[in-house]
Amino acid sequence: MTTEYASPSTTIWNSVEAAEYLRIHPRTLKRMARNGEIPSIQIGRLWRFRRSDLDAWLTRKVNSGPLSMPPQQ
């Protein structure tokens, strides 16, 4: 449901669009949504994701710990 008049903060994506943005499989994204691991809204059987929520979630993930193994000495 991405529209041209919507700003990035109000953009709402379905699971395929959000998964593409995050570069993960849509099934993985839906599983994460069901488990409460990622911000989402369920409407009936469909999942919806706000871009601003996903951006904030990514920022928290990046800031919460190392992304890779520390260099070995």
N, CA, C and O atoms as a Tripos MOL2 file, in Angstrom:
@<TRIPOS>MOLECULE
protein
  292   291    73     0     0
PROTEIN
NO_CHARGES

@<TRIPOS>ATOM
      1 N           0.8170   -1.1880    0.0000 N.3       1 MET1
      2 CA          0.0000    0.0000    0.0000 C.3       1 MET1
      3 C           0.8620    1.2530    0.0000 C.2       1 MET1
      4 O           0.4750    2.2740    0.5690 O.2       1 MET1
      5 N           1.9970    1.1850   -0.6170 N.am      2 THR2
      6 CA          2.8560    2.3390   -0.7200 C.3       2 THR2
      7 C           2.2360    3.3280   -1.6920 C.2       2 THR2
      8 O           1.9010    2.9760   -2.8240 O.2       2 THR2
      9 N           2.0860    4.5580   -1.2480 N.am      3 THR3
     10 CA          1.4890    5.5720   -2.1030 C.3       3 THR3
     11 C           2.4730    6.7100   -2.2890 C.2       3 THR3
     12 O           3.3360    6.9370   -1.4420 O.2       3 THR3
     13 N           2.3480    7.4170   -3.3830 N.am      4 GLU4
     14 CA          3.2720    8.5020   -3.6870 C.3       4 GLU4
     15 C           3.1380    9.6640   -2.7220 C.2       4 GLU4
     16 O           4.1200   10.3600   -2.4620 O.2       4 GLU4
     17 N           1.9630    9.8880   -2.1890 N.am      5 TYR5
     18 CA          1.7670   11.0380   -1.3040 C.3       5 TYR5
     19 C           2.1580   10.7510    0.1360 C.2       5 TYR5
     20 O           2.2210   11.6760    0.9460 O.2       5 TYR5
     21 N           2.4210    9.5060    0.4740 N.am      6 ALA6
     22 CA          2.7820    9.1520    1.8450 C.3       6 ALA6
     23 C           4.2540    9.4630    2.0960 C.2       6 ALA6
     24 O           5.1070    9.2030    1.2470 O.2       6 ALA6
     25 N           4.5380   10.0160    3.2580 N.am      7 SER7
     26 CA          5.9260   10.2530    3.6270 C.3       7 SER7
     27 C           6.5280    8.9430    4.1290 C.2       7 SER7
     28 O           5.7860    8.0320    4.4970 O.2       7 SER7
     29 N           7.8600    8.8290    4.1520 N.am      8 PRO8
     30 CA          8.4690    7.5810    4.6230 C.3       8 PRO8
     31 C           8.0280    7.1770    6.0250 C.2       8 PRO8
     32 O           7.9680    5.9860    6.3320 O.2       8 PRO8
     33 N           7.7180    8.1510    6.8800 N.am      9 SER9
     34 CA          7.3290    7.8190    8.2470 C.3       9 SER9
     35 C           5.9290    7.2200    8.3190 C.2       9 SER9
     36 O           5.6040    6.5410    9.2930 O.2       9 SER9
     37 N           5.0890    7.4580    7.3020 N.am     10 THR10
     38 CA          3.7380    6.9110    7.3260 C.3      10 THR10
     39 C           3.5420    5.7810    6.3190 C.2      10 THR10
     40 O           2.4300    5.2770    6.1620 O.2      10 THR10
     41 N           4.6150    5.3810    5.6340 N.am     11 THR11
     42 CA          4.5160    4.3080    4.6580 C.3      11 THR11
     43 C           4.1830    3.0020    5.3640 C.2      11 THR11
     44 O           4.8410    2.6240    6.3340 O.2      11 THR11
     45 N           3.1580    2.3170    4.8700 N.am     12 ILE12
     46 CA          2.7630    1.0240    5.4270 C.3      12 ILE12
     47 C           2.9540   -0.0300    4.3530 C.2      12 ILE12
     48 O           2.4680    0.1100    3.2300 O.2      12 ILE12
     49 N           3.6740   -1.0920    4.7140 N.am     13 TRP13
     50 CA          3.9920   -2.1610    3.7730 C.3      13 TRP13
     51 C           3.3080   -3.4620    4.1620 C.2      13 TRP13
     52 O           3.0120   -3.6940    5.3340 O.2      13 TRP13
     53 N           3.0610   -4.3050    3.1730 N.am     14 ASN14
     54 CA          2.6320   -5.6720    3.4570 C.3      14 ASN14
     55 C           3.8970   -6.4910    3.7310 C.2      14 ASN14
     56 O           5.0050   -5.9580    3.6930 O.2      14 ASN14
     57 N           3.7290   -7.7770    4.0040 N.am     15 SER15
     58 CA          4.8730   -8.5950    4.4030 C.3      15 SER15
     59 C           5.8890   -8.7670    3.2770 C.2      15 SER15
     60 O           7.0870   -8.8560    3.5470 O.2      15 SER15
     61 N           5.4490   -8.8160    2.0440 N.am     16 VAL16
     62 CA          6.3820   -8.9640    0.9220 C.3      16 VAL16
     63 C           7.2290   -7.7050    0.7680 C.2      16 VAL16
     64 O           8.4440   -7.7910    0.5900 O.2      16 VAL16
     65 N           6.5940   -6.5350    0.8350 N.am     17 GLU17
     66 CA          7.3200   -5.2730    0.6990 C.3      17 GLU17
     67 C           8.2870   -5.0640    1.8560 C.2      17 GLU17
     68 O           9.4270   -4.6500    1.6440 O.2      17 GLU17
     69 N           7.8450   -5.3460    3.0730 N.am     18 ALA18
     70 CA          8.7020   -5.1690    4.2490 C.3      18 ALA18
     71 C           9.8610   -6.1580    4.2230 C.2      18 ALA18
     72 O          10.9880   -5.7980    4.5620 O.2      18 ALA18
     73 N           9.5950   -7.3960    3.8250 N.am     19 ALA19
     74 CA         10.6570   -8.3950    3.7440 C.3      19 ALA19
     75 C          11.6970   -8.0010    2.7050 C.2      19 ALA19
     76 O          12.8950   -8.1960    2.9110 O.2      19 ALA19
     77 N          11.2420   -7.4520    1.6020 N.am     20 GLU20
     78 CA         12.1700   -6.9890    0.5740 C.3      20 GLU20
     79 C          13.0430   -5.8660    1.1220 C.2      20 GLU20
     80 O          14.2460   -5.8370    0.8640 O.2      20 GLU20
     81 N          12.4560   -4.9530    1.8670 N.am     21 TYR21
     82 CA         13.1960   -3.8420    2.4740 C.3      21 TYR21
     83 C          14.2530   -4.3680    3.4390 C.2      21 TYR21
     84 O          15.3790   -3.8700    3.4630 O.2      21 TYR21
     85 N          13.8900   -5.3790    4.2380 N.am     22 LEU22
     86 CA         14.8150   -5.9400    5.2230 C.3      22 LEU22
     87 C          15.7330   -7.0060    4.6300 C.2      22 LEU22
     88 O          16.6760   -7.4590    5.2800 O.2      22 LEU22
     89 N          15.4480   -7.4000    3.3900 N.am     23 ARG23
     90 CA         16.2160   -8.4280    2.6920 C.3      23 ARG23
     91 C          16.1760   -9.7670    3.4260 C.2      23 ARG23
     92 O          17.1940  -10.4340    3.6130 O.2      23 ARG23
     93 N          14.9620  -10.1330    3.8310 N.am     24 ILE24
     94 CA         14.7300  -11.4460    4.4190 C.3      24 ILE24
     95 C          13.5220  -12.0710    3.7150 C.2      24 ILE24
     96 O          12.8090  -11.3940    2.9750 O.2      24 ILE24
     97 N          13.3050  -13.3410    3.9470 N.am     25 HIS25
     98 CA         12.1790  -14.0370    3.3180 C.3      25 HIS25
     99 C          10.8750  -13.6030    4.0000 C.2      25 HIS25
    100 O          10.8540  -13.4130    5.2160 O.2      25 HIS25
    101 N           9.7980  -13.4470    3.2380 N.am     26 PRO26
    102 CA          8.5130  -13.0540    3.8380 C.3      26 PRO26
    103 C           8.0460  -14.0060    4.9420 C.2      26 PRO26
    104 O           7.4490  -13.5580    5.9210 O.2      26 PRO26
    105 N           8.3060  -15.3080    4.8040 N.am     27 ARG27
    106 CA          7.9130  -16.2440    5.8810 C.3      27 ARG27
    107 C           8.6700  -15.9740    7.1650 C.2      27 ARG27
    108 O           8.1070  -16.0710    8.2560 O.2      27 ARG27
    109 N           9.9540  -15.6330    7.0410 N.am     28 THR28
    110 CA         10.7550  -15.2930    8.2190 C.3      28 THR28
    111 C          10.1710  -14.0580    8.8950 C.2      28 THR28
    112 O          10.0480  -14.0090   10.1190 O.2      28 THR28
    113 N           9.8150  -13.0700    8.0970 N.am     29 LEU29
    114 CA          9.2390  -11.8400    8.6370 C.3      29 LEU29
    115 C           7.9160  -12.1260    9.3490 C.2      29 LEU29
    116 O           7.6810  -11.6050   10.4390 O.2      29 LEU29
    117 N           7.0600  -12.9380    8.7540 N.am     30 LYS30
    118 CA          5.7670  -13.2650    9.3860 C.3      30 LYS30
    119 C           5.9750  -14.0250   10.6890 C.2      30 LYS30
    120 O           5.2600  -13.7920   11.6640 O.2      30 LYS30
    121 N           6.9530  -14.9370   10.7150 N.am     31 ARG31
    122 CA          7.2520  -15.6720   11.9520 C.3      31 ARG31
    123 C           7.7120  -14.7000   13.0340 C.2      31 ARG31
    124 O           7.2760  -14.7900   14.1820 O.2      31 ARG31
    125 N           8.5900  -13.7750   12.6650 N.am     32 MET32
    126 CA          9.0650  -12.7820   13.6250 C.3      32 MET32
    127 C           7.9120  -11.9280   14.1320 C.2      32 MET32
    128 O           7.8640  -11.5920   15.3150 O.2      32 MET32
    129 N           6.9850  -11.5740   13.2500 N.am     33 ALA33
    130 CA          5.8250  -10.7740   13.6510 C.3      33 ALA33
    131 C           4.9450  -11.5620   14.6200 C.2      33 ALA33
    132 O           4.5210  -11.0320   15.6470 O.2      33 ALA33
    133 N           4.6700  -12.8250   14.2950 N.am     34 ARG34
    134 CA          3.8430  -13.6670   15.1820 C.3      34 ARG34
    135 C           4.4640  -13.7960   16.5670 C.2      34 ARG34
    136 O           3.7530  -13.8160   17.5720 O.2      34 ARG34
    137 N           5.8010  -13.8830   16.6200 N.am     35 ASN35
    138 CA          6.5110  -14.0440   17.8910 C.3      35 ASN35
    139 C           6.7680  -12.7260   18.6080 C.2      35 ASN35
    140 O           7.3590  -12.7190   19.6890 O.2      35 ASN35
    141 N           6.3360  -11.6150   18.0280 N.am     36 GLY36
    142 CA          6.5230  -10.3120   18.6540 C.3      36 GLY36
    143 C           7.9550   -9.8130   18.5910 C.2      36 GLY36
    144 O           8.3390   -8.9450   19.3760 O.2      36 GLY36
    145 N           8.7500  -10.3420   17.6750 N.am     37 GLU37
    146 CA         10.1550   -9.9620   17.5650 C.3      37 GLU37
    147 C          10.3600   -8.6890   16.7520 C.2      37 GLU37
    148 O          11.4230   -8.0710   16.8200 O.2      37 GLU37
    149 N           9.3580   -8.3000   15.9940 N.am     38 ILE38
    150 CA          9.4820   -7.1500   15.1140 C.3      38 ILE38
    151 C           8.1710   -6.3560   15.1730 C.2      38 ILE38
    152 O           7.1020   -6.9610   15.2600 O.2      38 ILE38
    153 N           8.2240   -5.0310   15.1290 N.am     39 PRO39
    154 CA          6.9840   -4.2500   15.2180 C.3      39 PRO39
    155 C           6.0860   -4.4900   14.0070 C.2      39 PRO39
    156 O           6.5180   -4.3780   12.8600 O.2      39 PRO39
    157 N           4.8420   -4.8190   14.2860 N.am     40 SER40
    158 CA          3.9090   -5.1410   13.2060 C.3      40 SER40
    159 C           2.4780   -4.9910   13.6970 C.2      40 SER40
    160 O           2.2130   -4.8610   14.8920 O.2      40 SER40
    161 N           1.5700   -5.0130   12.7380 N.am     41 ILE41
    162 CA          0.1350   -4.9420   13.0290 C.3      41 ILE41
    163 C          -0.5280   -6.0590   12.2410 C.2      41 ILE41
    164 O          -0.3100   -6.1910   11.0370 O.2      41 ILE41
    165 N          -1.3400   -6.8630   12.9210 N.am     42 GLN42
    166 CA         -2.0690   -7.9090   12.2180 C.3      42 GLN42
    167 C          -3.5050   -7.4510   12.0070 C.2      42 GLN42
    168 O          -4.1920   -7.0450   12.9450 O.2      42 GLN42
    169 N          -3.9410   -7.5240   10.7580 N.am     43 ILE43
    170 CA         -5.3160   -7.1780   10.4000 C.3      43 ILE43
    171 C          -5.9040   -8.4350    9.7710 C.2      43 ILE43
    172 O          -5.6210   -8.7590    8.6170 O.2      43 ILE43
    173 N          -6.7180   -9.1310   10.5400 N.am     44 GLY44
    174 CA         -7.2100  -10.4270   10.0760 C.3      44 GLY44
    175 C          -6.0470  -11.3850    9.9540 C.2      44 GLY44
    176 O          -5.3300  -11.6230   10.9270 O.2      44 GLY44
    177 N          -5.8520  -11.9390    8.7640 N.am     45 ARG45
    178 CA         -4.7280  -12.8460    8.5300 C.3      45 ARG45
    179 C          -3.5140  -12.1290    7.9550 C.2      45 ARG45
    180 O          -2.4560  -12.7340    7.7820 O.2      45 ARG45
    181 N          -3.6620  -10.8430    7.6580 N.am     46 LEU46
    182 CA         -2.6020  -10.0880    6.9990 C.3      46 LEU46
    183 C          -1.7500   -9.3240    8.0090 C.2      46 LEU46
    184 O          -2.2480   -8.8550    9.0320 O.2      46 LEU46
    185 N          -0.4710   -9.2090    7.7060 N.am     47 TRP47
    186 CA          0.4500   -8.4400    8.5250 C.3      47 TRP47
    187 C           0.8060   -7.1520    7.8000 C.2      47 TRP47
    188 O           0.9660   -7.1410    6.5800 O.2      47 TRP47
    189 N           0.9280   -6.0670    8.5580 N.am     48 ARG48
    190 CA          1.3180   -4.7720    8.0150 C.3      48 ARG48
    191 C           2.4750   -4.2250    8.8480 C.2      48 ARG48
    192 O           2.5850   -4.4890   10.0450 O.2      48 ARG48
    193 N           3.3330   -3.4570    8.1800 N.am     49 PHE49
    194 CA          4.5530   -2.9610    8.8120 C.3      49 PHE49
    195 C           4.7490   -1.5030    8.4200 C.2      49 PHE49
    196 O           4.6940   -1.1590    7.2390 O.2      49 PHE49
    197 N           4.9800   -0.6410    9.4220 N.am     50 ARG50
    198 CA          5.2830    0.7620    9.1440 C.3      50 ARG50
    199 C           6.7810    0.9210    8.9550 C.2      50 ARG50
    200 O           7.5730    0.4170    9.7500 O.2      50 ARG50
    201 N           7.1610    1.6190    7.9060 N.am     51 ARG51
    202 CA          8.5850    1.8130    7.6370 C.3      51 ARG51
    203 C           9.2850    2.4700    8.8170 C.2      51 ARG51
    204 O          10.3970    2.0720    9.1660 O.2      51 ARG51
    205 N           8.6690    3.4550    9.4330 N.am     52 SER52
    206 CA          9.3040    4.1470   10.5610 C.3      52 SER52
    207 C           9.5580    3.1860   11.7200 C.2      52 SER52
    208 O          10.5840    3.2910   12.3910 O.2      52 SER52
    209 N           8.6360    2.2500   11.9670 N.am     53 ASP53
    210 CA          8.8330    1.2480   13.0280 C.3      53 ASP53
    211 C           9.9830    0.3100   12.6840 C.2      53 ASP53
    212 O          10.7850   -0.0410   13.5500 O.2      53 ASP53
    213 N          10.0630   -0.0970   11.4170 N.am     54 LEU54
    214 CA         11.1460   -0.9870   10.9980 C.3      54 LEU54
    215 C          12.4990   -0.2890   11.0910 C.2      54 LEU54
    216 O          13.4870   -0.8980   11.5020 O.2      54 LEU54
    217 N          12.5460    0.9890   10.7080 N.am     55 ASP55
    218 CA         13.7960    1.7420   10.8100 C.3      55 ASP55
    219 C          14.2390    1.8650   12.2660 C.2      55 ASP55
    220 O          15.4210    1.7000   12.5710 O.2      55 ASP55
    221 N          13.3060    2.1520   13.1600 N.am     56 ALA56
    222 CA         13.6320    2.2690   14.5810 C.3      56 ALA56
    223 C          14.0870    0.9240   15.1370 C.2      56 ALA56
    224 O          15.0280    0.8650   15.9290 O.2      56 ALA56
    225 N          13.4250   -0.1550   14.7290 N.am     57 TRP57
    226 CA         13.7910   -1.5020   15.1600 C.3      57 TRP57
    227 C          15.2100   -1.8430   14.7000 C.2      57 TRP57
    228 O          16.0040   -2.3820   15.4710 O.2      57 TRP57
    229 N          15.5230   -1.5270   13.4430 N.am     58 LEU58
    230 CA         16.8680   -1.7780   12.9250 C.3      58 LEU58
    231 C          17.9140   -0.9850   13.7040 C.2      58 LEU58
    232 O          18.9800   -1.5070   14.0270 O.2      58 LEU58
    233 N          17.6120    0.2590   14.0000 N.am     59 THR59
    234 CA         18.5480    1.0970   14.7540 C.3      59 THR59
    235 C          18.8050    0.5100   16.1280 C.2      59 THR59
    236 O          19.9520    0.4570   16.5740 O.2      59 THR59
    237 N          17.7420    0.0640   16.8130 N.am     60 ARG60
    238 CA         17.9150   -0.5650   18.1300 C.3      60 ARG60
    239 C          18.7630   -1.8210   18.0240 C.2      60 ARG60
    240 O          19.6280   -2.0570   18.8680 O.2      60 ARG60
    241 N          18.5260   -2.6300   16.9990 N.am     61 LYS61
    242 CA         19.2940   -3.8640   16.8040 C.3      61 LYS61
    243 C          20.7670   -3.5590   16.5910 C.2      61 LYS61
    244 O          21.6300   -4.2230   17.1650 O.2      61 LYS61
    245 N          21.0580   -2.5570   15.7680 N.am     62 VAL62
    246 CA         22.4460   -2.2040   15.4800 C.3      62 VAL62
    247 C          23.1370   -1.6760   16.7350 C.2      62 VAL62
    248 O          24.2990   -1.9930   16.9870 O.2      62 VAL62
    249 N          22.4210   -0.8710   17.5210 N.am     63 ASN63
    250 CA         23.0120   -0.2670   18.7100 C.3      63 ASN63
    251 C          23.0660   -1.1950   19.9150 C.2      63 ASN63
    252 O          23.7220   -0.8760   20.9070 O.2      63 ASN63
    253 N          22.3860   -2.3410   19.8480 N.am     64 SER64
    254 CA         22.3080   -3.2080   21.0250 C.3      64 SER64
    255 C          23.4980   -4.1430   21.1750 C.2      64 SER64
    256 O          23.6650   -4.7430   22.2370 O.2      64 SER64
    257 N          24.3100   -4.2850   20.1740 N.am     65 GLY65
    258 CA         25.4450   -5.1790   20.3140 C.3      65 GLY65
    259 C          26.2480   -5.2750   19.0470 C.2      65 GLY65
    260 O          25.9020   -4.6910   18.0200 O.2      65 GLY65
    261 N          27.3410   -6.0310   19.1350 N.am     66 PRO66
    262 CA         28.2090   -6.1590   17.9710 C.3      66 PRO66
    263 C          27.5170   -6.9150   16.8360 C.2      66 PRO66
    264 O          26.7690   -7.8640   17.0700 O.2      66 PRO66
    265 N          27.7800   -6.4800   15.6130 N.am     67 LEU67
    266 CA         27.2070   -7.1320   14.4420 C.3      67 LEU67
    267 C          28.0770   -8.2840   13.9710 C.2      67 LEU67
    268 O          27.6000   -9.1760   13.2690 O.2      67 LEU67
    269 N          29.3360   -8.2740   14.3470 N.am     68 SER68
    270 CA         30.2230   -9.3300   13.9040 C.3      68 SER68
    271 C          31.1430   -9.7370   15.0590 C.2      68 SER68
    272 O          31.1660   -9.1100   16.1180 O.2      68 SER68
    273 N          31.8780  -10.7790   14.8180 N.am     69 MET69
    274 CA         32.8040  -11.2600   15.8370 C.3      69 MET69
    275 C          33.9350  -10.2480   16.0190 C.2      69 MET69
    276 O          34.3980   -9.6630   15.0400 O.2      69 MET69
    277 N          34.3880  -10.0320   17.2660 N.am     70 PRO70
    278 CA         35.5060   -9.1200   17.4720 C.3      70 PRO70
    279 C          36.7870   -9.7170   16.8800 C.2      70 PRO70
    280 O          36.9280  -10.9390   16.8270 O.2      70 PRO70
    281 N          37.7000   -8.8890   16.4450 N.am     71 PRO71
    282 CA         38.9540   -9.4150   15.8700 C.3      71 PRO71
    283 C          39.7420  -10.2020   16.9080 C.2      71 PRO71
    284 O          39.8340   -9.8090   18.0710 O.2      71 PRO71
    285 N          40.3000  -11.3020   16.4730 N.am     72 GLN72
    286 CA         41.1140  -12.1280   17.3760 C.3      72 GLN72
    287 C          42.5420  -11.6470   17.3580 C.2      72 GLN72
    288 O          43.0590  -11.2290   16.3210 O.2      72 GLN72
    289 N          43.1790  -11.7090   18.5130 N.am     73 GLN73
    290 CA         44.5570  -11.2390   18.6220 C.3      73 GLN73
    291 C          45.5220  -12.3860   18.6450 C.2      73 GLN73
    292 O          46.7320  -12.1740   18.7330 O.2      73 GLN73
@<TRIPOS>BOND
     1     1     2 1
     2     2     3 1
     3     3     4 2
     4     3     5 am
     5     5     6 1
     6     6     7 1
     7     7     8 2
     8     7     9 am
     9     9    10 1
    10    10    11 1
    11    11    12 2
    12    11    13 am
    13    13    14 1
    14    14    15 1
    15    15    16 2
    16    15    17 am
    17    17    18 1
    18    18    19 1
    19    19    20 2
    20    19    21 am
    21    21    22 1
    22    22    23 1
    23    23    24 2
    24    23    25 am
    25    25    26 1
    26    26    27 1
    27    27    28 2
    28    27    29 am
    29    29    30 1
    30    30    31 1
    31    31    32 2
    32    31    33 am
    33    33    34 1
    34    34    35 1
    35    35    36 2
    36    35    37 am
    37    37    38 1
    38    38    39 1
    39    39    40 2
    40    39    41 am
    41    41    42 1
    42    42    43 1
    43    43    44 2
    44    43    45 am
    45    45    46 1
    46    46    47 1
    47    47    48 2
    48    47    49 am
    49    49    50 1
    50    50    51 1
    51    51    52 2
    52    51    53 am
    53    53    54 1
    54    54    55 1
    55    55    56 2
    56    55    57 am
    57    57    58 1
    58    58    59 1
    59    59    60 2
    60    59    61 am
    61    61    62 1
    62    62    63 1
    63    63    64 2
    64    63    65 am
    65    65    66 1
    66    66    67 1
    67    67    68 2
    68    67    69 am
    69    69    70 1
    70    70    71 1
    71    71    72 2
    72    71    73 am
    73    73    74 1
    74    74    75 1
    75    75    76 2
    76    75    77 am
    77    77    78 1
    78    78    79 1
    79    79    80 2
    80    79    81 am
    81    81    82 1
    82    82    83 1
    83    83    84 2
    84    83    85 am
    85    85    86 1
    86    86    87 1
    87    87    88 2
    88    87    89 am
    89    89    90 1
    90    90    91 1
    91    91    92 2
    92    91    93 am
    93    93    94 1
    94    94    95 1
    95    95    96 2
    96    95    97 am
    97    97    98 1
    98    98    99 1
    99    99   100 2
   100    99   101 am
   101   101   102 1
   102   102   103 1
   103   103   104 2
   104   103   105 am
   105   105   106 1
   106   106   107 1
   107   107   108 2
   108   107   109 am
   109   109   110 1
   110   110   111 1
   111   111   112 2
   112   111   113 am
   113   113   114 1
   114   114   115 1
   115   115   116 2
   116   115   117 am
   117   117   118 1
   118   118   119 1
   119   119   120 2
   120   119   121 am
   121   121   122 1
   122   122   123 1
   123   123   124 2
   124   123   125 am
   125   125   126 1
   126   126   127 1
   127   127   128 2
   128   127   129 am
   129   129   130 1
   130   130   131 1
   131   131   132 2
   132   131   133 am
   133   133   134 1
   134   134   135 1
   135   135   136 2
   136   135   137 am
   137   137   138 1
   138   138   139 1
   139   139   140 2
   140   139   141 am
   141   141   142 1
   142   142   143 1
   143   143   144 2
   144   143   145 am
   145   145   146 1
   146   146   147 1
   147   147   148 2
   148   147   149 am
   149   149   150 1
   150   150   151 1
   151   151   152 2
   152   151   153 am
   153   153   154 1
   154   154   155 1
   155   155   156 2
   156   155   157 am
   157   157   158 1
   158   158   159 1
   159   159   160 2
   160   159   161 am
   161   161   162 1
   162   162   163 1
   163   163   164 2
   164   163   165 am
   165   165   166 1
   166   166   167 1
   167   167   168 2
   168   167   169 am
   169   169   170 1
   170   170   171 1
   171   171   172 2
   172   171   173 am
   173   173   174 1
   174   174   175 1
   175   175   176 2
   176   175   177 am
   177   177   178 1
   178   178   179 1
   179   179   180 2
   180   179   181 am
   181   181   182 1
   182   182   183 1
   183   183   184 2
   184   183   185 am
   185   185   186 1
   186   186   187 1
   187   187   188 2
   188   187   189 am
   189   189   190 1
   190   190   191 1
   191   191   192 2
   192   191   193 am
   193   193   194 1
   194   194   195 1
   195   195   196 2
   196   195   197 am
   197   197   198 1
   198   198   199 1
   199   199   200 2
   200   199   201 am
   201   201   202 1
   202   202   203 1
   203   203   204 2
   204   203   205 am
   205   205   206 1
   206   206   207 1
   207   207   208 2
   208   207   209 am
   209   209   210 1
   210   210   211 1
   211   211   212 2
   212   211   213 am
   213   213   214 1
   214   214   215 1
   215   215   216 2
   216   215   217 am
   217   217   218 1
   218   218   219 1
   219   219   220 2
   220   219   221 am
   221   221   222 1
   222   222   223 1
   223   223   224 2
   224   223   225 am
   225   225   226 1
   226   226   227 1
   227   227   228 2
   228   227   229 am
   229   229   230 1
   230   230   231 1
   231   231   232 2
   232   231   233 am
   233   233   234 1
   234   234   235 1
   235   235   236 2
   236   235   237 am
   237   237   238 1
   238   238   239 1
   239   239   240 2
   240   239   241 am
   241   241   242 1
   242   242   243 1
   243   243   244 2
   244   243   245 am
   245   245   246 1
   246   246   247 1
   247   247   248 2
   248   247   249 am
   249   249   250 1
   250   250   251 1
   251   251   252 2
   252   251   253 am
   253   253   254 1
   254   254   255 1
   255   255   256 2
   256   255   257 am
   257   257   258 1
   258   258   259 1
   259   259   260 2
   260   259   261 am
   261   261   262 1
   262   262   263 1
   263   263   264 2
   264   263   265 am
   265   265   266 1
   266   266   267 1
   267   267   268 2
   268   267   269 am
   269   269   270 1
   270   270   271 1
   271   271   272 2
   272   271   273 am
   273   273   274 1
   274   274   275 1
   275   275   276 2
   276   275   277 am
   277   277   278 1
   278   278   279 1
   279   279   280 2
   280   279   281 am
   281   281   282 1
   282   282   283 1
   283   283   284 2
   284   283   285 am
   285   285   286 1
   286   286   287 1
   287   287   288 2
   288   287   289 am
   289   289   290 1
   290   290   291 1
   291   291   292 2
@<TRIPOS>SUBSTRUCTURE
     1 MET1         2 RESIDUE 1 A MET
     2 THR2         6 RESIDUE 1 A THR
     3 THR3        10 RESIDUE 1 A THR
     4 GLU4        14 RESIDUE 1 A GLU
     5 TYR5        18 RESIDUE 1 A TYR
     6 ALA6        22 RESIDUE 1 A ALA
     7 SER7        26 RESIDUE 1 A SER
     8 PRO8        30 RESIDUE 1 A PRO
     9 SER9        34 RESIDUE 1 A SER
    10 THR10       38 RESIDUE 1 A THR
    11 THR11       42 RESIDUE 1 A THR
    12 ILE12       46 RESIDUE 1 A ILE
    13 TRP13       50 RESIDUE 1 A TRP
    14 ASN14       54 RESIDUE 1 A ASN
    15 SER15       58 RESIDUE 1 A SER
    16 VAL16       62 RESIDUE 1 A VAL
    17 GLU17       66 RESIDUE 1 A GLU
    18 ALA18       70 RESIDUE 1 A ALA
    19 ALA19       74 RESIDUE 1 A ALA
    20 GLU20       78 RESIDUE 1 A GLU
    21 TYR21       82 RESIDUE 1 A TYR
    22 LEU22       86 RESIDUE 1 A LEU
    23 ARG23       90 RESIDUE 1 A ARG
    24 ILE24       94 RESIDUE 1 A ILE
    25 HIS25       98 RESIDUE 1 A HIS
    26 PRO26      102 RESIDUE 1 A PRO
    27 ARG27      106 RESIDUE 1 A ARG
    28 THR28      110 RESIDUE 1 A THR
    29 LEU29      114 RESIDUE 1 A LEU
    30 LYS30      118 RESIDUE 1 A LYS
    31 ARG31      122 RESIDUE 1 A ARG
    32 MET32      126 RESIDUE 1 A MET
    33 ALA33      130 RESIDUE 1 A ALA
    34 ARG34      134 RESIDUE 1 A ARG
    35 ASN35      138 RESIDUE 1 A ASN
    36 GLY36      142 RESIDUE 1 A GLY
    37 GLU37      146 RESIDUE 1 A GLU
    38 ILE38      150 RESIDUE 1 A ILE
    39 PRO39      154 RESIDUE 1 A PRO
    40 SER40      158 RESIDUE 1 A SER
    41 ILE41      162 RESIDUE 1 A ILE
    42 GLN42      166 RESIDUE 1 A GLN
    43 ILE43      170 RESIDUE 1 A ILE
    44 GLY44      174 RESIDUE 1 A GLY
    45 ARG45      178 RESIDUE 1 A ARG
    46 LEU46      182 RESIDUE 1 A LEU
    47 TRP47      186 RESIDUE 1 A TRP
    48 ARG48      190 RESIDUE 1 A ARG
    49 PHE49      194 RESIDUE 1 A PHE
    50 ARG50      198 RESIDUE 1 A ARG
    51 ARG51      202 RESIDUE 1 A ARG
    52 SER52      206 RESIDUE 1 A SER
    53 ASP53      210 RESIDUE 1 A ASP
    54 LEU54      214 RESIDUE 1 A LEU
    55 ASP55      218 RESIDUE 1 A ASP
    56 ALA56      222 RESIDUE 1 A ALA
    57 TRP57      226 RESIDUE 1 A TRP
    58 LEU58      230 RESIDUE 1 A LEU
    59 THR59      234 RESIDUE 1 A THR
    60 ARG60      238 RESIDUE 1 A ARG
    61 LYS61      242 RESIDUE 1 A LYS
    62 VAL62      246 RESIDUE 1 A VAL
    63 ASN63      250 RESIDUE 1 A ASN
    64 SER64      254 RESIDUE 1 A SER
    65 GLY65      258 RESIDUE 1 A GLY
    66 PRO66      262 RESIDUE 1 A PRO
    67 LEU67      266 RESIDUE 1 A LEU
    68 SER68      270 RESIDUE 1 A SER
    69 MET69      274 RESIDUE 1 A MET
    70 PRO70      278 RESIDUE 1 A PRO
    71 PRO71      282 RESIDUE 1 A PRO
    72 GLN72      286 RESIDUE 1 A GLN
    73 GLN73      290 RESIDUE 1 A GLN
